[in-house]
Amino acid sequence: MNKETISLGVLYNNLIGRLKGLVVSPQKEWSDIFSERKAINEVLAQFSFPLLGLYTLSTFIGYLLSHQGLDFGSAVKEAVFTFSSSFFGLYVSYFLLVKVGVLLGQEIGKEKAFQLIAYASAITYLTGSIIALVPETIVVASIVNLYIIYLVWLACRVLSTLSQDARIWLTIIASIFILAVPVLISRLFVFISNLTV
């Protein structure tokens, strides 16, 4: 199957359109997302990586602006931690969601599980970017992150094969994964790096 190459302009236009849809009309956007049947690598390349790049760059710039002496080494380290914890958090959350779905007797499919985690995680990448550049916004941005719970609830509603109980449990569990797993991985990276110093 041939994959179409997408120009950078079209890529970012689609990405902005998708983000706008997730904010303005999330239920319709989830229907569109799940009907696209995109492979995991397509979601990564066309959506997650550009946002992770923005988050990583914001972390690097924010670190340089908030610390004296332009410590490029520490800024790079902080940016690497941000990218790694977010990227591994995305995959660990996806893997755990698939396993939890099986345990609940509600297999949602690997592609749909990844789409749910990847698209809902966009909120954390955007708020993380803002916090990195303007640390004073941490309280507001943290509150905005709670929108993820609503997004996941709507995604589970669109997945009509889910029972009501499974929808509630998957909403709670997926939201916790999206919000907590990258933070835990980041803390683990910091702990390991402190041991090796």
C-alpha positions in Angstrom: 0.0 0.0 0.0 1.5 3.3 -1.1 1.6 6.1 1.5 1.0 9.6 0.3 3.7 12.1 1.3 2.2 15.1 3.0 3.7 18.6 2.7 4.7 20.3 5.9 2.0 23.0 5.3 -0.7 20.4 4.9 0.6 18.4 7.9 0.4 21.4 10.2 -2.9 22.5 8.7 -4.4 19.1 9.5 -2.9 19.1 12.9 -4.3 22.5 13.8 -7.7 21.4 12.4 -7.7 18.3 14.5 -6.8 20.2 17.7 -9.5 22.7 17.0 -12.0 19.9 16.4 -11.0 18.2 19.7 -11.7 21.5 21.5 -14.8 22.9 19.6 -16.7 19.7 18.7 -14.9 16.7 20.3 -17.6 14.1 19.8 -17.7 14.7 16.1 -13.9 14.8 16.0 -13.7 11.4 17.7 -16.1 9.9 15.2 -13.9 11.3 12.4 -10.7 10.0 14.1 -12.0 6.4 14.6 -13.4 6.2 11.1 -10.0 7.1 9.6 -8.5 3.8 10.5 -5.0 5.3 10.6 -2.1 3.1 11.5 -0.1 3.8 14.7 2.9 5.1 12.8 0.7 7.6 10.8 -0.8 9.0 14.0 2.7 9.4 15.4 4.1 11.0 12.3 1.2 13.3 11.5 0.1 14.3 15.0 2.1 13.2 18.0 5.7 13.9 16.8 5.0 17.5 15.8 3.4 18.2 19.1 6.2 16.4 21.0 8.6 18.5 19.0 6.9 21.7 20.1 6.8 20.6 23.7 10.5 19.6 23.6 11.5 22.9 21.9 9.5 24.9 24.4 11.2 23.0 27.3 14.6 23.8 25.9 13.8 27.5 25.3 12.0 27.8 28.7 14.9 26.3 30.5 17.4 28.7 28.9 15.2 31.8 29.6 14.6 30.8 33.3 18.2 30.0 34.2 21.1 32.3 34.3 24.2 31.6 32.3 22.7 30.0 29.2 23.4 26.4 30.4 22.9 24.6 27.1 23.9 21.2 28.5 21.2 21.3 31.2 18.6 22.7 28.7 19.3 19.8 26.3 19.1 17.3 29.2 15.7 18.8 30.3 14.4 18.7 26.7 15.6 15.1 26.3 13.8 14.1 29.5 10.6 15.9 28.3 10.6 14.1 24.9 11.5 10.7 26.3 9.0 10.8 29.2 6.2 11.9 26.9 7.1 9.5 24.1 7.5 6.5 26.4 4.5 7.6 28.4 2.4 7.5 25.2 3.5 3.9 24.5 3.2 2.7 28.1 -0.3 4.3 28.4 -1.3 2.7 25.2 0.0 -0.7 26.2 -1.7 -0.6 29.6 -5.0 0.6 28.1 -5.0 -2.4 25.7 -4.4 -4.8 28.6 -7.0 -3.1 30.8 -9.6 -3.3 28.0 -8.9 -7.1 27.7 -9.2 -7.5 31.5 -12.6 -5.7 31.4 -13.7 -7.9 28.5 -13.8 -4.9 26.2 -11.2 -5.1 23.5 -11.1 -1.8 21.7 -8.4 -2.7 19.2 -4.8 -1.6 19.2 -5.2 1.2 16.6 -8.2 2.7 18.4 -6.5 2.5 21.8 -3.5 4.3 20.4 -5.6 6.9 18.8 -7.5 7.5 22.1 -4.2 7.9 24.0 -2.4 9.9 21.4 -5.1 12.5 20.6 -6.1 13.0 24.2 -2.5 13.4 25.2 -2.2 16.4 22.9 -3.7 18.6 25.7 -0.8 17.7 28.0 1.8 18.5 25.3 0.2 21.9 24.7 -0.2 22.8 28.4 3.3 21.5 29.0 4.7 23.8 26.3 2.9 26.8 27.8 4.1 26.0 31.3 7.7 25.5 30.0 7.7 29.0 28.5 5.5 30.8 31.1 5.9 28.9 34.4 3.4 31.2 36.2 0.6 29.5 34.2 1.1 26.1 35.9 -2.2 26.3 38.0 -4.4 27.3 35.0 -2.7 24.8 32.7 -3.1 22.0 35.3 -6.8 22.7 35.4 -7.0 22.7 31.6 -5.4 19.2 31.7 -8.7 18.0 33.4 -10.3 18.4 30.0 -8.6 15.2 29.1 -11.1 13.3 31.3 -14.0 14.8 29.2 -12.2 14.0 25.9 -11.6 10.4 27.0 -15.3 10.0 28.1 -16.5 11.2 24.7 -14.0 8.9 22.9 -15.4 5.9 24.9 -18.9 7.0 24.1 -18.1 7.0 20.4 -16.7 3.5 20.8 -20.3 2.2 21.0 -19.2 -1.4 21.6 -18.4 -0.5 25.2 -20.9 -1.2 28.0 -21.7 1.7 30.4 -19.6 0.2 33.2 -16.7 -0.4 30.8 -16.9 3.2 29.5 -16.7 4.6 33.0 -13.8 2.4 34.0 -11.9 3.0 30.8 -12.4 6.8 31.1 -11.0 6.8 34.6 -8.1 4.5 33.9 -7.1 6.0 30.5 -7.2 9.5 32.0 -5.0 8.5 34.9 -2.6 6.8 32.4 -2.4 9.9 30.2 -1.9 12.3 33.1 0.3 10.2 35.4 2.5 7.8 33.4 4.6 10.5 31.6 5.2 12.2 35.0 6.2 9.0 36.6 8.6 8.2 33.8 10.1 11.7 34.0 10.7 11.3 37.7 12.3 7.9 37.0 14.6 9.4 34.5 15.6 12.2 36.9 16.2 9.7 39.7 18.4 7.5 37.4 20.3 10.5 36.1 21.0 11.7 39.7 22.3 8.2 40.6 24.8 8.3 37.7 26.1 11.8 38.5 
